[in-house]
């Protein structure tokens, strides 16, 4: 595991330590979790784009012509 050195305001670090302690964690753990989420965005985006594309191409919605089925039709 690599180490990372950050330069931040002393007061900011103090407040971050207090908030982390209130949550039962550390500033290090919070920064690590943030970076994991931040770095993972590119891995998730293609999947989300695929889902959005499938939804856009789907003919299952009511579309411009309006709904062509009734609620009761599903139960017949």
C-alpha positions as CSV (number, residue, x, y, z in Angstrom):
1,X,0.0,0.0,0.0
2,X,1.3,3.4,-0.9
3,X,1.5,6.5,1.3
4,X,0.1,9.9,0.3
5,X,1.2,13.2,1.7
6,X,-1.3,16.1,1.7
7,X,-0.9,19.7,2.6
8,X,-4.1,21.0,4.3
9,X,-5.0,23.7,6.8
10,X,-4.3,22.8,10.4
11,X,-7.8,23.8,11.4
12,X,-9.4,21.8,8.7
13,X,-7.5,18.7,9.8
14,X,-8.5,19.3,13.4
15,X,-12.2,19.5,12.4
16,X,-11.9,16.5,10.2
17,X,-10.4,14.5,13.1
18,X,-13.2,15.5,15.4
19,X,-15.9,14.5,12.8
20,X,-14.1,11.2,12.1
21,X,-13.9,10.4,15.8
22,X,-17.6,11.1,16.2
23,X,-18.2,8.5,13.5
24,X,-15.8,6.0,15.1
25,X,-13.3,6.2,12.2
26,X,-10.2,8.0,11.1
27,X,-9.4,10.8,8.6
28,X,-7.2,8.3,6.8
29,X,-10.1,5.8,6.4
30,X,-12.5,8.6,5.2
31,X,-10.0,9.8,2.6
32,X,-9.3,6.2,1.5
33,X,-13.0,5.6,1.1
34,X,-13.5,8.8,-0.8
35,X,-10.6,8.0,-3.2
36,X,-12.0,4.4,-3.8
37,X,-15.3,5.9,-4.8
38,X,-13.8,8.7,-6.8
39,X,-11.5,6.3,-8.7
40,X,-14.3,3.8,-9.3
41,X,-16.5,6.2,-11.2
42,X,-14.9,5.3,-14.5
43,X,-15.5,1.6,-13.9
44,X,-19.2,2.2,-13.2
45,X,-19.9,4.7,-16.0
46,X,-19.9,2.3,-18.9
47,X,-22.4,0.0,-17.2
48,X,-24.6,3.0,-16.4
49,X,-24.4,4.3,-19.9
50,X,-25.3,0.8,-21.2
51,X,-28.4,0.7,-19.0
52,X,-29.4,4.2,-20.1
53,X,-28.9,3.2,-23.7
54,X,-31.1,0.1,-23.3
55,X,-33.8,2.2,-21.6
56,X,-33.7,4.7,-24.4
57,X,-34.0,2.0,-27.1
58,X,-36.7,0.1,-25.3
59,X,-40.2,0.1,-26.8
60,X,-41.8,-0.8,-23.4
61,X,-42.5,2.8,-22.5
62,X,-45.6,4.6,-23.5
63,X,-43.7,6.8,-25.9
64,X,-45.1,9.7,-28.0
65,X,-48.2,7.8,-28.9
66,X,-49.3,7.2,-25.3
67,X,-49.9,4.0,-23.5
68,X,-51.3,1.2,-25.7
69,X,-52.3,-1.1,-22.8
70,X,-54.6,-0.9,-19.8
71,X,-53.7,-1.9,-16.3
72,X,-56.3,-4.7,-16.5
73,X,-54.6,-6.2,-19.6
74,X,-51.6,-7.3,-17.5
75,X,-53.8,-9.5,-15.4
76,X,-55.5,-11.2,-18.3
